[in-house]
Amino acid sequence: MHNTITQKTACPRDCPDACGLIATIENGRVVRLQGDPEHPVTQGFICQRTSRFPDRQNSTERLTQPLYRPTKGADFQTITWDEALDLVADRMQTFVAESGGASIFHHRCGGSMGIMKHVGDHFFERLGPVTVKSGDVCSGAGEAAQLTDFGIFDSSDFFDLHNAKTIFLWGKNVFVSSIHLIPELKKARANGARIVLIDPVAHQTASISDLYVQSRPGGDAAIAMGIARWLFENDGVDPDAESYCDHLSAFRDLAFSKSHAQWAAAADVSPEQLQQLAQAYAEGPTTSLIGWGLQRRRHGAATIRAIDALAAVSGNLGIPGGGASFYYVRRDAYDFSFSDGFTAPRAIPEPLFGPGILEASDPPIRMAYIWGANPVAMLPDSEAVAQALRTREFTVVVDPFLTDTARCADLVLPTTTFLEEDDFIGSYGHHYLHEVRPVVDSPTGVLSDHEIFRQLSRRLGIDEGFDVEASVWKDRLLTKLKTVGVDQSAFAKGAVANPFARKVLFEGRTFGTESGRVNLLTELAEELKTPACTGLRLTAVSTRLSQASQWPTETQNGPATAVIHPEAAAGFADGDVVRLTSSRGSLSVRLKFDANQRPDILLMEKGGWHFAGRSANALIHAELTDDGECAVYYDEMVTVSSADVDAVG
């Protein structure tokens, strides 16, 4: 006899859409996930990655008992939860007593974007505080750029793009990373808006664009400056720009430091294409929707600043249909005052995770606690990350699965999936807030992150005010929202529009900078102003098939696929297994030819498993962007050679 019900929840996975979900449950198992038709952005459909999540939810590979290595290099053995938590608490107490909180490294990333995860961060503040990460491998450079330019990083309302006459998609593949923009872009286009795509990677978004320009990797700043020069020359600059922009004359000088043809050459587009882009941009209001890949380069912050400056001087800030949208503030509606007053004794930049831990001293990192993250697969220099974790005195990894990172641990604690958790989310792609509700019970032997921290807090004597149900913490997180009449009952009805968000960002041309004006870019690195050197750049991009490294096991067998232009693989044939080499190491990959791609990029899927020899990040040097401590993922040069020598990770 089947007992079938449906439950509403929301998706806290690392995606800008933060969808409302309807889960179908049969006999206590989630058998289907669908988009909530009542959610203003989700509108009843979701991505393949999440619609297939029930397979992961119900996988026989899920961990249901703590795993412990009694000695380094030994096989895992199962232990009880009491034994595991006693062990963690004992090690934490020892390391804090002997070496201080800085000897423990706490790392959490985007495995869940749930707001309750900050309560877990607070546990480590109470414990130490301890060493934490700084920067952000995903969006650090873009956030830093917009903080510098505008004093905040946020966007106008999701649906404001319908007020735009021209929509620039800067390196944004909406068919993979922002699928709920697709119907809105199609509607805008049907209503007369022009869609412009700028991207070195050829992808499906070109099919809904009126103009597609396939510039060189890292050519976006040159395009922005070339457009700016054209605007200065053709009365396209806002006559009032001087009143709300600092350094306008210096920015103008920068735009005129190269000719129109030289800016085009720096971006590897024709002068005619650059003029087309400029003319399209001038037909405003123009909104720029900026992809996250642009700022994952050595000069990523400067690139975003060039696009910001273009939006400013053209008068496309503070008006309906204009803007430079990189990110939506997703946490500001919630209350984190419980965390005030804590300062970490040390921070390791997230992109330098491996070398940062290995080189840390006074005190050295003796213990690592990793949750909501798979840094071995997802951070640069996978092997250095793995070595850092394997060589700590005690490494704890909390995860539902035995990931690359979990394989490096001394102790693995099995935890819940988002379908078993009680949480809130905000979105970095729109301004709606939502409640995450548990739709099924967790498997026997599995504890939530919050329950793990509660039990540890008791053992460590830091439980006062902390050791309470998730519902109590959720009520605390709503403190700020309750001042404007938004309480738990509002979330029970569905998605909640962030009451603190502005429909039109910077309306009235007021900015959060010290001067209250836009801080315009005044200089660019020479690398952004001149044609790039020849070579092949490794570019590992998001895919519809997997959320980060959450691949089905059967997909991680054999060489990873490397998509390449035939001219960039002279002497090889489509389907050949070759050796792909960078300054960090080499991998065996299987070539897939695509004549639509540029000959100076090689594409792989993001999140391949390191232990299976499929991690593109094993080839990426650990390096920081020019600002914001973002990772330089897309400037790694690689070569293709015969696979006659065993590849090493």
TIDRENZA-917108 format. One line per 2 residues: number of its first residue (from 1); for each residue x, y, z of C-alpha. Coordinates in Angstrom, 3 decimals. Layout:
NUM = X Y Z; ...
END
This chain:
1 = 0.000 0.000 0.000; 1.421 3.356 -1.069
3 = 1.228 6.359 1.207; 1.899 9.376 -1.038
5 = 2.016 12.976 0.169; 3.520 16.253 -1.023
7 = 5.468 18.766 1.055; 6.814 22.210 0.260
9 = 10.385 23.249 0.962; 13.140 25.241 -0.745
11 = 16.512 24.535 -2.316; 19.580 25.853 -0.436
13 = 22.119 24.467 -2.894; 24.766 26.801 -4.307
15 = 22.710 28.359 -7.100; 21.343 31.881 -7.556
17 = 17.765 30.723 -8.132; 17.046 29.369 -4.593
19 = 13.927 27.613 -5.827; 10.729 26.806 -4.061
21 = 10.215 23.039 -4.214; 7.396 20.525 -3.976
23 = 8.569 17.111 -2.781; 6.541 13.983 -3.434
25 = 7.045 11.415 -0.680; 6.056 7.759 -0.898
27 = 6.336 5.641 2.221; 8.862 8.009 3.767
29 = 11.069 8.365 0.658; 11.329 11.401 -1.596
31 = 10.549 10.133 -5.075; 10.119 13.414 -6.952
33 = 11.084 17.084 -6.740; 9.269 19.759 -8.723
35 = 9.309 23.519 -8.834; 6.720 25.376 -6.796
37 = 4.373 27.176 -9.225; 3.502 29.705 -6.496
39 = 7.113 30.891 -6.092; 7.468 34.167 -8.064
41 = 10.822 33.173 -9.590; 10.672 29.365 -9.661
43 = 7.321 29.431 -11.494; 6.912 25.658 -11.417
45 = 10.160 24.393 -12.939; 13.618 23.463 -11.643
47 = 16.987 22.391 -13.028; 18.024 18.815 -13.857
49 = 20.531 18.852 -11.014; 17.824 19.244 -8.394
51 = 15.063 17.263 -10.112; 17.460 14.300 -9.989
53 = 18.372 14.856 -6.348; 16.081 12.040 -5.075
55 = 18.610 9.602 -6.566; 21.269 11.113 -4.319
57 = 18.906 11.411 -1.385; 18.111 7.694 -1.527
59 = 21.560 6.458 -2.573; 22.902 3.320 -0.947
61 = 26.262 5.140 -0.774; 25.039 7.535 1.927
63 = 26.964 7.285 5.168; 24.969 6.270 8.235
65 = 27.711 5.660 10.831; 30.767 7.661 11.909
67 = 33.988 6.391 10.308; 37.298 6.565 12.153
69 = 40.932 5.802 11.322; 42.674 4.737 14.546
71 = 46.058 5.566 12.961; 47.159 7.566 9.940
73 = 46.822 5.516 6.777; 44.667 2.842 8.388
75 = 41.330 1.799 6.919; 38.185 3.397 8.268
77 = 36.253 1.535 10.931; 32.792 2.322 12.251
79 = 32.373 3.757 15.735; 29.378 5.001 17.726
81 = 28.252 8.607 17.812; 29.148 8.909 21.478
83 = 32.662 7.653 20.741; 32.994 10.005 17.769
85 = 31.775 13.116 19.568; 33.800 12.346 22.686
87 = 36.848 12.071 20.457; 36.160 15.388 18.683
89 = 35.520 17.223 21.936; 38.649 15.762 23.555
91 = 40.844 16.819 20.618; 39.327 20.295 20.512
93 = 39.910 20.819 24.235; 43.486 19.559 23.976
95 = 44.454 21.721 21.019; 42.850 24.878 22.427
97 = 44.512 24.316 25.807; 47.948 23.584 24.355
99 = 48.085 25.855 21.296; 45.109 28.210 21.409
101 = 42.065 28.448 19.166; 44.201 29.378 16.156
103 = 45.481 25.784 16.039; 42.041 24.635 14.839
105 = 40.939 25.464 11.295; 37.213 25.634 10.608
107 = 36.094 25.555 6.977; 32.598 25.757 5.527
109 = 31.678 26.621 1.955; 28.579 26.448 -0.268
111 = 27.470 22.854 0.276; 24.372 24.511 1.688
113 = 23.522 28.190 1.531; 21.220 27.778 4.522
115 = 21.170 30.645 7.007; 21.199 28.229 9.975
117 = 24.730 27.225 8.969; 25.902 30.491 10.546
119 = 24.896 29.053 13.908; 27.536 26.377 13.314
121 = 30.074 29.104 12.572; 29.111 30.636 15.915
123 = 30.002 27.368 17.646; 33.614 27.864 16.544
125 = 33.564 31.473 17.707; 32.577 30.264 21.161
127 = 35.133 27.467 21.076; 38.104 29.693 20.236
129 = 37.686 31.747 18.234; 39.560 29.573 15.737
131 = 41.337 30.025 12.404; 38.859 30.621 9.585
133 = 38.940 31.266 5.864; 38.962 34.723 4.321
135 = 37.925 35.783 0.850; 35.627 33.762 -1.368
137 = 36.617 31.450 -4.225; 33.252 31.974 -5.904
139 = 32.538 35.696 -5.879; 35.196 37.483 -3.824
141 = 36.655 39.645 -6.571; 33.283 40.831 -7.851
143 = 32.029 41.648 -4.382; 35.215 43.564 -3.569
145 = 34.971 45.449 -6.858; 31.423 46.612 -6.242
147 = 32.166 47.499 -2.626; 34.981 49.691 -3.925
149 = 32.825 51.244 -6.637; 29.435 51.550 -4.948
151 = 29.983 50.878 -1.240; 27.629 47.861 -1.418
153 = 27.105 44.884 -3.685; 23.473 44.259 -4.551
155 = 21.088 44.457 -7.512; 17.784 45.952 -8.537
157 = 14.680 43.779 -8.427; 14.844 40.533 -10.419
159 = 11.988 41.641 -12.686; 13.381 45.144 -13.276
161 = 15.111 43.837 -16.404; 11.714 44.252 -18.112
163 = 12.322 48.001 -17.945; 15.537 47.618 -19.942
165 = 15.824 48.269 -23.641; 19.180 46.476 -23.841
167 = 20.370 43.590 -21.672; 24.076 42.733 -21.664
169 = 24.973 39.217 -20.521; 28.644 39.368 -19.593
171 = 29.921 35.760 -19.480; 26.560 34.455 -18.256
173 = 25.280 31.042 -19.370; 21.681 31.208 -18.176
175 = 20.890 27.712 -19.464; 23.234 26.255 -16.842
177 = 23.555 28.745 -13.993; 20.428 30.946 -13.991
179 = 17.649 28.999 -15.684; 14.863 31.148 -14.269
181 = 16.226 34.108 -16.194; 15.450 32.293 -19.453
183 = 11.689 32.975 -19.573; 12.229 36.562 -18.417
185 = 14.821 37.199 -21.120; 12.521 35.689 -23.730
187 = 9.651 37.897 -22.549; 11.879 40.976 -22.569
189 = 13.062 40.151 -26.074; 9.485 39.626 -27.289
191 = 8.649 43.048 -25.891; 11.442 44.717 -27.858
193 = 14.506 44.464 -25.640; 17.816 43.533 -27.251
195 = 19.847 40.718 -25.686; 23.640 40.904 -26.051
197 = 25.944 38.055 -25.020; 29.699 38.453 -24.522
199 = 31.486 35.185 -23.733; 34.616 33.353 -24.906
201 = 32.736 30.064 -24.443; 30.124 29.161 -27.049
203 = 26.940 27.965 -25.346; 23.166 27.795 -25.677
205 = 22.511 31.305 -24.391; 23.553 32.573 -27.824
207 = 20.289 31.068 -29.132; 18.209 33.657 -27.264
209 = 20.581 36.570 -27.962; 20.355 39.172 -30.700
211 = 24.113 39.727 -30.721; 26.832 37.335 -29.598
213 = 30.480 38.342 -29.432; 33.021 35.615 -28.667
215 = 35.822 37.654 -27.156; 39.113 36.323 -25.832
217 = 39.251 34.956 -22.296; 39.680 37.985 -20.029
219 = 38.762 40.462 -22.751; 35.753 41.939 -20.982
221 = 37.545 44.928 -19.441; 38.873 45.949 -22.864
223 = 35.358 45.732 -24.289; 33.983 47.869 -21.472
225 = 36.698 50.470 -22.017; 36.181 50.429 -25.771
227 = 32.456 51.020 -25.281; 33.235 53.802 -22.803
229 = 35.498 55.534 -25.314; 32.781 55.306 -27.963
231 = 30.262 56.809 -25.530; 32.587 59.709 -24.714
233 = 33.079 60.351 -28.443; 29.389 60.099 -29.356
235 = 27.603 62.024 -26.590; 26.663 58.793 -24.838
237 = 27.912 59.835 -21.404; 25.358 61.126 -18.928
239 = 25.714 64.932 -18.766; 25.179 64.681 -14.992
241 = 27.831 62.014 -14.446; 30.183 64.533 -12.857
243 = 27.654 65.096 -10.072; 27.660 61.481 -8.848
245 = 30.983 60.045 -10.091; 34.421 60.577 -8.595
247 = 37.454 60.529 -10.948; 35.420 61.040 -14.127
249 = 38.255 62.794 -15.963; 40.748 60.079 -14.965
251 = 38.364 57.391 -16.201; 37.948 59.292 -19.455
253 = 41.728 59.440 -19.824; 41.891 55.670 -19.291
255 = 39.274 55.091 -21.974; 41.262 57.299 -24.372
257 = 44.595 55.658 -23.533; 43.889 53.181 -26.356
259 = 42.223 53.699 -29.677; 38.956 52.024 -30.541
261 = 40.871 49.519 -32.686; 43.381 48.829 -29.906
263 = 40.639 48.073 -27.380; 39.076 45.746 -29.944
265 = 42.411 44.014 -30.489; 42.906 43.607 -26.733
267 = 39.570 41.786 -26.581; 40.208 39.901 -29.853
269 = 37.060 41.222 -31.482; 36.806 43.242 -34.656
271 = 36.417 47.037 -34.498; 33.052 46.539 -36.169
273 = 31.922 44.168 -33.406; 33.061 46.579 -30.721
275 = 31.131 49.389 -32.396; 28.032 47.176 -32.554
277 = 28.362 46.548 -28.828; 28.786 50.247 -28.111
279 = 25.778 51.229 -30.171; 23.668 48.556 -28.487
281 = 24.821 49.697 -25.054; 23.931 53.292 -25.879
283 = 20.343 52.287 -26.631; 19.303 52.259 -22.997
285 = 18.182 51.814 -20.376; 20.840 49.109 -20.355
287 = 21.280 46.542 -17.638; 24.391 44.382 -17.317
289 = 23.936 40.900 -15.876; 27.460 39.881 -14.945
291 = 28.527 36.231 -14.778; 30.777 34.970 -12.004
293 = 33.472 33.623 -14.321; 34.710 37.094 -15.309
295 = 36.131 37.756 -11.861; 37.778 34.336 -11.449
297 = 40.840 35.668 -13.242; 44.025 37.343 -12.095
299 = 42.548 40.802 -12.706; 38.967 39.827 -11.975
301 = 38.118 42.737 -9.691; 39.402 45.271 -12.216
303 = 37.254 43.654 -14.900; 34.090 44.069 -12.826
305 = 35.104 47.631 -11.979; 35.382 48.452 -15.680
307 = 31.817 47.217 -16.254; 30.611 49.116 -13.169
309 = 32.209 52.320 -14.425; 30.611 51.896 -17.825
311 = 27.181 51.572 -16.181; 27.866 54.674 -14.082
313 = 29.073 57.113 -16.717; 26.364 56.085 -19.177
315 = 23.657 56.998 -16.662; 22.506 53.416 -16.172
317 = 22.636 53.404 -12.379; 19.691 54.382 -10.193
319 = 17.131 54.133 -12.994; 14.574 51.437 -13.871
321 = 16.026 49.038 -16.426; 19.642 50.007 -15.739
323 = 22.356 48.573 -13.556; 25.393 46.363 -13.158
325 = 24.066 43.233 -11.471; 26.687 40.852 -10.119
327 = 25.112 39.630 -6.879; 22.025 39.961 -4.709
329 = 22.634 40.394 -0.990; 21.107 37.222 0.467
331 = 21.789 37.471 4.209; 21.039 41.069 5.155
333 = 17.418 40.416 6.137; 18.438 37.972 8.860
335 = 19.813 38.828 12.309; 23.325 37.710 13.217
337 = 23.821 39.916 16.264; 24.570 36.793 18.332
339 = 27.907 36.688 16.518; 28.950 40.274 17.303
341 = 32.214 40.741 19.165; 34.086 37.717 17.892
343 = 37.303 38.200 15.930; 39.175 35.268 14.424
345 = 42.822 35.082 15.517; 43.880 34.131 11.993
347 = 42.405 33.772 8.520; 43.683 31.756 5.581
349 = 42.545 32.978 2.149; 40.188 30.327 0.779
351 = 41.954 29.960 -2.602; 45.208 29.278 -0.718
353 = 43.653 26.560 1.437; 46.342 23.934 0.745
355 = 49.527 26.007 0.982; 47.966 28.197 3.683
357 = 47.418 25.293 6.063; 50.747 23.666 5.228
359 = 52.669 26.899 5.848; 50.776 28.079 8.940
361 = 52.906 28.411 12.067; 52.881 29.952 15.526
363 = 50.775 27.945 16.046; 50.574 25.412 13.242
365 = 47.144 24.119 12.246; 46.782 20.934 14.297
367 = 43.112 20.176 13.604; 40.773 20.830 10.667
369 = 36.979 20.652 10.810; 35.374 20.652 7.350
371 = 31.624 20.776 6.741; 29.352 21.948 3.931
373 = 32.345 21.699 1.606; 34.459 19.410 -0.544
375 = 37.626 21.522 -0.868; 39.809 18.778 -2.369
377 = 37.594 18.663 -5.443; 36.490 22.298 -5.550
379 = 39.502 24.426 -4.561; 42.679 25.123 -6.554
381 = 45.626 22.731 -6.277; 43.639 19.674 -5.215
383 = 46.658 17.654 -4.151; 47.983 20.395 -1.861
385 = 44.531 20.619 -0.264; 44.465 16.849 0.213
387 = 47.984 16.824 1.646; 47.116 19.609 4.063
389 = 44.165 17.646 5.423; 45.908 14.273 5.523
391 = 48.846 15.669 7.494; 46.960 17.439 10.298
393 = 46.991 15.713 13.665; 43.225 15.365 13.458
395 = 40.911 16.114 10.528; 37.140 15.869 10.836
397 = 34.895 15.940 7.751; 31.103 16.102 8.010
399 = 29.283 14.913 4.893; 26.556 12.531 3.727
401 = 29.051 10.864 1.351; 32.654 9.693 1.238
403 = 33.904 12.584 -0.895; 37.452 13.390 -1.957
405 = 37.746 15.459 1.207; 36.227 12.815 3.464
407 = 38.809 10.346 2.184; 41.497 12.586 3.721
409 = 39.899 12.614 7.167; 40.681 10.869 10.410
411 = 37.003 11.007 11.336; 33.956 11.283 9.060
413 = 30.585 12.235 10.552; 27.468 11.449 8.460
415 = 25.025 14.326 8.192; 21.686 15.237 6.680
417 = 20.735 16.435 3.205; 18.730 19.618 2.673
419 = 15.526 17.558 2.400; 15.973 16.605 6.061
421 = 16.890 20.055 7.409; 15.145 22.983 9.074
423 = 16.496 26.304 7.783; 15.999 29.570 5.927
425 = 17.611 30.766 2.725; 18.177 33.964 0.836
427 = 19.181 34.108 -2.802; 22.112 35.661 -4.618
429 = 20.008 35.813 -7.804; 16.839 37.535 -6.554
431 = 15.394 39.145 -3.435; 13.032 36.411 -2.213
433 = 13.507 34.633 1.113; 12.209 31.151 1.851
435 = 11.981 28.544 4.562; 13.677 25.175 4.140
437 = 11.558 22.494 5.799; 12.418 18.844 6.482
439 = 10.173 16.774 4.223; 11.441 13.367 5.423
441 = 13.257 12.039 8.466; 16.988 11.500 8.251
443 = 18.257 7.896 8.054; 18.935 6.126 11.323
445 = 22.477 6.961 12.461; 22.608 10.387 10.803
447 = 22.691 13.704 12.686; 22.131 17.204 11.361
449 = 24.970 19.725 11.521; 23.074 21.615 14.202
451 = 22.568 18.517 16.346; 26.280 17.670 16.066
453 = 27.205 21.151 17.308; 24.636 20.983 20.105
455 = 26.084 17.731 21.402; 29.644 19.028 21.107
457 = 28.727 22.222 22.947; 27.581 20.171 25.941
459 = 30.813 18.211 26.016; 32.865 21.397 25.774
461 = 30.917 23.429 28.305; 29.882 26.134 25.815
463 = 26.236 25.104 25.612; 24.630 27.963 27.545
465 = 22.311 29.782 25.157; 23.559 27.638 22.285
467 = 22.130 24.183 22.989; 18.558 24.830 21.826
469 = 16.335 23.481 19.086; 16.711 24.741 15.529
471 = 13.319 26.425 15.882; 14.701 28.677 18.631
473 = 17.662 29.704 16.510; 15.390 30.310 13.535
475 = 13.290 32.650 15.647; 16.464 34.544 16.640
477 = 17.475 34.823 12.989; 14.120 36.516 12.262
479 = 14.646 39.268 14.860; 15.414 41.945 12.261
481 = 12.555 40.872 9.997; 10.063 40.894 12.862
483 = 10.700 44.637 13.332; 8.992 45.159 9.953
485 = 6.222 42.641 10.540; 7.711 39.540 8.913
487 = 7.594 36.545 11.240; 7.413 32.771 11.024
489 = 3.783 32.873 9.905; 4.795 34.814 6.793
491 = 7.275 32.104 5.794; 4.639 29.431 6.382
493 = 2.731 30.904 3.436; 5.663 30.629 0.981
495 = 8.362 32.882 -0.429; 8.785 36.276 1.249
497 = 9.998 39.360 -0.606; 12.957 40.855 1.254
499 = 11.402 43.981 2.805; 14.794 45.703 3.000
501 = 15.575 45.327 -0.730; 15.197 48.222 -3.116
503 = 13.279 47.817 -6.364; 15.744 50.124 -8.093
505 = 19.207 50.066 -6.599; 20.866 53.489 -6.141
507 = 17.622 55.333 -6.833; 18.345 59.028 -6.416
509 = 21.975 58.362 -7.328; 23.060 57.828 -3.741
511 = 25.845 55.334 -3.084; 27.388 53.675 -0.065
513 = 30.916 54.922 -0.618; 32.579 57.351 1.749
515 = 31.949 60.230 -0.647; 28.448 59.051 -1.522
517 = 29.494 58.938 -5.182; 30.627 56.201 -7.549
519 = 34.343 55.510 -7.206; 35.323 55.143 -10.857
521 = 38.186 52.949 -12.026; 41.269 54.962 -13.023
523 = 43.810 52.354 -14.118; 44.075 48.881 -15.606
525 = 46.838 46.294 -15.574; 48.707 46.113 -18.855
527 = 47.557 42.509 -19.258; 43.985 43.785 -19.714
529 = 44.974 46.488 -22.189; 46.999 44.479 -24.680
531 = 46.364 41.368 -26.776; 46.877 38.196 -24.748
533 = 49.748 35.792 -25.216; 48.990 32.691 -27.222
535 = 48.300 29.430 -25.463; 45.520 27.229 -24.154
537 = 43.605 28.216 -21.016; 41.946 25.548 -18.908
539 = 38.339 26.533 -18.224; 36.324 24.245 -15.937
541 = 32.708 25.403 -16.076; 29.444 24.538 -14.387
543 = 27.319 21.821 -15.935; 23.641 20.896 -15.953
545 = 24.574 17.386 -14.889; 26.031 17.963 -11.423
547 = 25.853 20.437 -8.580; 29.545 21.157 -7.988
549 = 31.186 17.797 -7.113; 27.924 15.959 -6.378
551 = 28.255 13.522 -9.267; 26.723 10.047 -9.429
553 = 29.575 7.600 -8.877; 29.166 5.911 -12.264
555 = 29.954 9.189 -14.063; 33.413 9.409 -12.489
557 = 34.982 6.437 -14.258; 37.610 6.800 -16.958
559 = 39.192 9.984 -18.284; 37.320 13.249 -17.985
561 = 36.173 14.918 -21.186; 38.093 17.930 -22.494
563 = 36.279 20.017 -25.103; 38.642 21.700 -27.530
565 = 38.713 23.343 -30.952; 40.198 20.931 -33.520
567 = 42.914 23.444 -34.433; 44.133 23.465 -30.828
569 = 44.699 19.711 -30.901; 46.760 19.307 -34.041
571 = 47.873 15.708 -34.507; 45.070 14.302 -32.383
573 = 41.619 13.033 -33.260; 38.239 13.470 -31.672
575 = 37.943 10.881 -28.905; 41.687 10.453 -28.320
577 = 42.918 10.044 -24.759; 45.730 12.547 -24.212
579 = 47.805 14.023 -21.445; 46.784 17.471 -20.217
581 = 49.605 19.235 -18.375; 49.871 22.459 -16.374
583 = 52.426 23.892 -13.988; 50.784 21.846 -11.194
585 = 50.586 18.382 -12.763; 48.815 16.394 -15.437
587 = 45.668 14.403 -16.118; 44.529 11.931 -18.723
589 = 41.537 13.357 -20.601; 39.466 12.316 -23.588
591 = 39.243 14.951 -26.313; 35.938 16.107 -27.700
593 = 36.173 18.430 -30.684; 33.923 21.477 -30.957
595 = 34.632 23.897 -33.790; 32.381 26.514 -32.144
597 = 34.873 27.039 -29.317; 37.843 29.366 -29.431
599 = 41.223 27.718 -30.076; 42.661 29.304 -26.916
601 = 40.423 27.571 -24.355; 39.997 23.981 -23.224
603 = 36.733 23.219 -21.450; 36.173 20.708 -18.678
605 = 33.293 20.141 -16.299; 33.654 21.631 -12.835
607 = 33.753 19.369 -9.798; 35.403 16.215 -11.118
609 = 36.683 13.864 -8.432; 40.353 14.045 -7.546
611 = 40.800 10.437 -6.422; 39.314 9.312 -9.764
613 = 41.782 11.449 -11.721; 39.067 13.759 -13.051
615 = 39.608 17.001 -11.093; 40.445 19.988 -13.253
617 = 41.419 21.781 -10.046; 44.371 19.422 -9.653
619 = 45.909 21.446 -12.504; 45.098 24.900 -11.106
621 = 47.750 26.934 -9.291; 46.612 28.417 -5.961
623 = 46.590 32.180 -6.545; 44.597 35.224 -5.416
625 = 42.789 37.688 -7.637; 43.705 41.376 -7.617
627 = 41.162 42.051 -4.851; 38.647 40.118 -2.771
629 = 40.763 36.964 -2.357; 38.899 35.100 -5.098
631 = 40.481 32.106 -6.840; 42.203 32.479 -10.204
633 = 40.527 29.504 -11.869; 40.605 30.558 -15.520
635 = 44.137 31.764 -16.237; 45.911 28.391 -15.989
637 = 47.792 27.530 -19.179; 47.827 23.882 -20.257
639 = 49.334 21.788 -23.015; 48.044 18.687 -24.761
641 = 50.442 15.834 -25.466; 50.453 12.121 -26.112
643 = 49.159 9.977 -23.247; 52.216 7.695 -23.372
645 = 53.257 8.658 -19.820; 51.106 7.926 -16.780
647 = 49.309 11.045 -15.642; 49.635 12.203 -12.066
649 = 47.117 14.242 -10.063
END
